[in-house]
Amino acid sequence: MFGSVLQGCMVLVIANVLLVGLMLADRIGVTRQTVLVIEAAKYSPLLQLAFKIALVFSVPFDLVFQYDTAIEKGNKSH
């Protein structure tokens, strides 16, 4: 009995996440795929897109995106 309830809850959670992602994508003018790769930190959005995301959530830009200086230090070639 609990298995089906938990499974149903998970379906609702997944549906909510997808809906939120689709709504975000629509509000900032990109595809859901773009939102997914940004969420997975596999893509750094353009500055204009990053500001749009912060505006959608009504939060300061630096609360949504932060630059990791450790990555920059590790990528120095000289």
BAMI-445233 format. One record per residue: z negated, y negated, x of N, C-alpha, C, O in turn; residue number from 1; residue in one letter. Coordinates in Angstrom, 2 decimals, always signed. Layout:
    n_pz    n_py    n_px   ca_pz   ca_py   ca_px    c_pz    c_py    c_px    o_pz    o_py    o_px paro fikol
       Z       Y       X       Z       Y       X       Z       Y       X       Z       Y       X  NUM     a
...
END
This chain:
    n_pz    n_py    n_px   ca_pz   ca_py   ca_px    c_pz    c_py    c_px    o_pz    o_py    o_px paro fikol
   +0.00   +1.18   +0.81   +0.00   +0.00   +0.00   +0.00   -1.26   +0.87   +0.79   -2.18   +0.63    1     m
   -0.89   -1.31   +1.88   -0.96   -2.50   +2.72   +0.31   -2.68   +3.55   +0.71   -3.80   +3.86    2     f
   +0.93   -1.56   +3.92   +2.15   -1.64   +4.72   +3.24   -2.43   +4.02   +3.89   -3.27   +4.64    3     g
   +3.43   -2.17   +2.74   +4.49   -2.89   +2.02   +4.13   -4.35   +1.82   +5.01   -5.21   +1.83    4     s
   +2.83   -4.65   +1.64   +2.41   -6.04   +1.50   +2.63   -6.79   +2.81   +3.16   -7.90   +2.82    5     v
   +2.23   -6.17   +3.92   +2.42   -6.80   +5.23   +3.89   -6.97   +5.55   +4.30   -8.00   +6.09    6     l
   +4.68   -5.95   +5.22   +6.12   -6.04   +5.46   +6.71   -7.17   +4.64   +7.56   -7.93   +5.12    7     q
   +6.26   -7.29   +3.39   +6.73   -8.39   +2.53   +6.34   -9.74   +3.09   +7.13  -10.69   +3.04    8     g
   +5.12   -9.83   +3.64   +4.67  -11.09   +4.24   +5.52  -11.43   +5.45   +5.89  -12.59   +5.64    9     c
   +5.84  -10.43   +6.26   +6.66  -10.67   +7.44   +8.05  -11.16   +7.04   +8.62  -12.04   +7.68   10     m
   +8.59  -10.59   +5.98   +9.90  -11.03   +5.49   +9.82  -12.50   +5.08  +10.73  -13.27   +5.37   11     v
   +8.73  -12.89   +4.42   +8.56  -14.28   +4.01   +8.41  -15.20   +5.22   +8.96  -16.30   +5.24   12     l
   +7.66  -14.75   +6.22   +7.49  -15.56   +7.44   +8.84  -15.74   +8.13   +9.20  -16.85   +8.53   13     v
   +9.58  -14.65   +8.27  +10.89  -14.73   +8.92  +11.83  -15.62   +8.12  +12.55  -16.43   +8.70   14     i
  +11.82  -15.48   +6.81  +12.67  -16.31   +5.95  +12.30  -17.78   +6.09  +13.17  -18.65   +6.13   15     a
  +11.00  -18.06   +6.17  +10.55  -19.45   +6.32  +11.00  -20.03   +7.65  +11.46  -21.17   +7.72   16     n
  +10.88  -19.25   +8.71  +11.31  -19.71  +10.03  +12.82  -19.99  +10.02  +13.27  -21.00  +10.55   17     v
  +13.58  -19.09   +9.42  +15.03  -19.29   +9.36  +15.38  -20.51   +8.53  +16.26  -21.29   +8.90   18     l
  +14.69  -20.68   +7.41  +14.96  -21.83   +6.55  +14.63  -23.13   +7.27  +15.40  -24.08   +7.22   19     l
  +13.48  -23.15   +7.95  +13.11  -24.35   +8.71  +14.15  -24.62   +9.79  +14.56  -25.76   +9.99   20     v
  +14.57  -23.57  +10.49  +15.58  -23.73  +11.53  +16.90  -24.23  +10.98  +17.55  -25.08  +11.59   21     g
  +17.29  -23.71   +9.82  +18.53  -24.17   +9.19  +18.42  -25.62   +8.74  +19.36  -26.40   +8.88   22     l
  +17.26  -25.97   +8.20  +17.05  -27.35   +7.76  +17.05  -28.30   +8.95  +17.63  -29.38   +8.88   23     m
  +16.41  -27.89  +10.04  +16.40  -28.72  +11.25  +17.82  -28.88  +11.77  +18.25  -30.00  +12.09   24     l
  +18.55  -27.79  +11.86  +19.93  -27.85  +12.35  +20.76  -28.81  +11.50  +21.53  -29.61  +12.03   25     a
  +20.60  -28.72  +10.20  +21.34  -29.60   +9.29  +20.95  -31.06   +9.49  +21.80  -31.94   +9.50   26     d
  +19.66  -31.31   +9.65  +19.17  -32.70   +9.79  +19.62  -33.35  +11.09  +19.83  -34.56  +11.15   27     r
  +19.78  -32.54  +12.15  +20.17  -33.13  +13.44  +21.66  -32.95  +13.74  +22.15  -33.40  +14.77   28     i
  +22.36  -32.26  +12.82  +23.81  -32.16  +12.95  +24.31  -31.12  +13.94  +25.35  -31.32  +14.57   29     g
  +23.59  -30.01  +14.08  +24.02  -28.93  +14.96  +23.96  -27.60  +14.20  +23.55  -27.57  +13.04   30     v
  +24.35  -26.53  +14.86  +24.28  -25.21  +14.24  +22.89  -24.60  +14.46  +22.13  -25.06  +15.30   31     t
  +22.58  -23.57  +13.69  +21.32  -22.84  +13.86  +21.27  -22.22  +15.25  +20.20  -22.13  +15.86   32     r
  +22.41  -21.78  +15.76  +22.47  -21.20  +17.11  +21.99  -22.20  +18.16  +21.27  -21.83  +19.08   33     q
  +22.38  -23.46  +18.01  +21.94  -24.48  +18.95  +20.43  -24.64  +18.90  +19.77  -24.75  +19.94   34     t
  +19.87  -24.66  +17.69  +18.42  -24.77  +17.54  +17.74  -23.57  +18.20  +16.72  -23.73  +18.86   35     v
  +18.30  -22.38  +18.02  +17.71  -21.17  +18.61  +17.65  -21.25  +20.14  +16.64  -20.90  +20.73   36     l
  +18.73  -21.69  +20.77  +18.73  -21.74  +22.24  +17.83  -22.85  +22.76  +17.28  -22.74  +23.86   37     v
  +17.68  -23.93  +21.99  +16.74  -24.98  +22.38  +15.32  -24.44  +22.28  +14.50  -24.65  +23.18   38     i
  +15.02  -23.73  +21.17  +13.68  -23.14  +20.98  +13.36  -22.14  +22.09  +12.21  -22.04  +22.52   39     e
  +14.35  -21.41  +22.54  +14.14  -20.40  +23.58  +14.15  -21.00  +24.99  +14.02  -20.28  +25.98   40     a
  +14.30  -22.32  +25.07  +14.34  -23.04  +26.36  +15.49  -22.55  +27.23  +15.38  -22.52  +28.46   41     a
  +16.59  -22.17  +26.59  +17.78  -21.74  +27.33  +18.83  -22.84  +27.37  +19.91  -22.67  +27.94   42     k
  +18.51  -23.97  +26.76  +19.45  -25.08  +26.69  +18.65  -26.38  +26.65  +17.71  -26.50  +25.87   43     y
  +19.03  -27.32  +27.47  +18.40  -28.65  +27.43  +19.30  -29.55  +26.60  +20.45  -29.81  +26.98   44     s
  +18.78  -30.03  +25.48  +19.63  -30.85  +24.62  +19.93  -32.21  +25.24  +19.20  -32.71  +26.10   45     p
  +21.03  -32.79  +24.79  +21.34  -34.15  +25.19  +20.20  -35.06  +24.74  +19.50  -34.74  +23.78   46     l
  +20.04  -36.15  +25.41  +18.95  -37.07  +25.09  +19.01  -37.53  +23.63  +17.97  -37.59  +22.97   47     l
  +20.19  -37.83  +23.14  +20.34  -38.28  +21.75  +19.87  -37.19  +20.78  +19.18  -37.50  +19.80   48     q
  +20.22  -35.94  +21.03  +19.79  -34.84  +20.18  +18.28  -34.62  +20.28  +17.63  -34.35  +19.27   49     l
  +17.74  -34.75  +21.45  +16.29  -34.60  +21.64  +15.53  -35.66  +20.85  +14.52  -35.37  +20.22   50     a
  +16.03  -36.90  +20.87  +15.39  -37.95  +20.09  +15.49  -37.68  +18.59  +14.55  -37.95  +17.85   51     f
  +16.63  -37.14  +18.14  +16.79  -36.81  +16.72  +15.75  -35.76  +16.30  +15.18  -35.86  +15.21   52     k
  +15.52  -34.78  +17.15  +14.54  -33.73  +16.83  +13.15  -34.35  +16.70  +12.42  -34.04  +15.75   53     i
  +12.78  -35.21  +17.62  +11.48  -35.88  +17.55  +11.37  -36.72  +16.28  +10.32  -36.74  +15.64   54     a
  +12.44  -37.39  +15.91  +12.43  -38.21  +14.69  +12.26  -37.36  +13.44  +11.56  -37.75  +12.51   55     l
  +12.91  -36.19  +13.41  +12.78  -35.30  +12.24  +11.32  -34.92  +12.03  +10.85  -34.87  +10.90   56     v
  +10.61  -34.65  +13.12   +9.21  -34.25  +13.03   +8.25  -35.43  +13.02   +7.03  -35.25  +12.92   57     f
   +8.78  -36.64  +13.14   +7.98  -37.87  +13.14   +6.88  -37.84  +14.19   +5.72  -38.18  +13.93   58     s
   +7.27  -37.42  +15.38   +6.33  -37.37  +16.50   +6.95  -38.05  +17.71   +8.17  -38.19  +17.78   59     v
   +6.13  -38.48  +18.66   +6.67  -39.08  +19.87   +7.54  -38.08  +20.64   +7.29  -36.88  +20.63   60     p
   +8.56  -38.61  +21.28   +9.50  -37.79  +22.03   +8.80  -36.86  +23.02   +9.14  -35.68  +23.11   61     f
   +7.83  -37.39  +23.76   +7.18  -36.60  +24.80   +6.26  -35.52  +24.24   +5.78  -34.67  +24.99   62     d
   +6.01  -35.52  +22.95   +5.27  -34.44  +22.34   +6.17  -33.23  +22.09   +5.71  -32.09  +22.06   63     l
   +7.45  -33.49  +21.92   +8.42  -32.43  +21.65   +9.03  -31.89  +22.94   +9.17  -30.68  +23.11   64     v
   +9.39  -32.79  +23.84  +10.05  -32.40  +25.08   +9.30  -32.95  +26.28   +8.87  -34.10  +26.29   65     f
   +9.17  -32.10  +27.30   +8.55  -32.52  +28.55   +9.37  -31.96  +29.69   +9.91  -30.86  +29.60   66     q
   +9.45  -32.72  +30.74  +10.20  -32.30  +31.91   +9.28  -31.56  +32.86   +8.22  -32.07  +33.22   67     y
   +9.68  -30.38  +33.27   +8.87  -29.56  +34.17   +9.28  -29.87  +35.61  +10.32  -29.40  +36.08   68     d
   +8.48  -30.63  +36.29   +8.82  -31.01  +37.66   +8.75  -29.83  +38.62   +9.38  -29.86  +39.68   69     t
   +8.03  -28.79  +38.27   +7.96  -27.59  +39.12   +9.32  -26.93  +39.23   +9.68  -26.40  +40.29   70     a
  +10.09  -26.96  +38.16  +11.43  -26.39  +38.19  +12.31  -27.19  +39.14  +13.06  -26.62  +39.92   71     i
  +12.20  -28.51  +39.06  +12.99  -29.38  +39.94  +12.66  -29.12  +41.40  +13.55  -29.05  +42.24   72     e
  +11.38  -28.98  +41.71  +10.96  -28.73  +43.10  +11.48  -27.40  +43.60  +11.82  -27.27  +44.77   73     k
  +11.55  -26.41  +42.73  +12.05  -25.08  +43.10  +13.55  -25.05  +43.27  +14.08  -24.14  +43.91   74     g
  +14.27  -26.03  +42.69  +15.73  -26.05  +42.74  +16.28  -26.93  +43.84  +17.50  -27.09  +43.93   75     n
  +15.43  -27.52  +44.66  +15.92  -28.37  +45.74  +16.72  -27.54  +46.74  +16.30  -26.46  +47.15   76     k
  +17.87  -28.06  +47.10  +18.73  -27.31  +48.03  +18.62  -27.80  +49.45  +19.21  -27.20  +50.34   77     s
  +17.88  -28.90  +49.68  +17.74  -29.37  +51.07  +16.31  -29.62  +51.41  +16.01  -30.02  +52.54   78     h
END
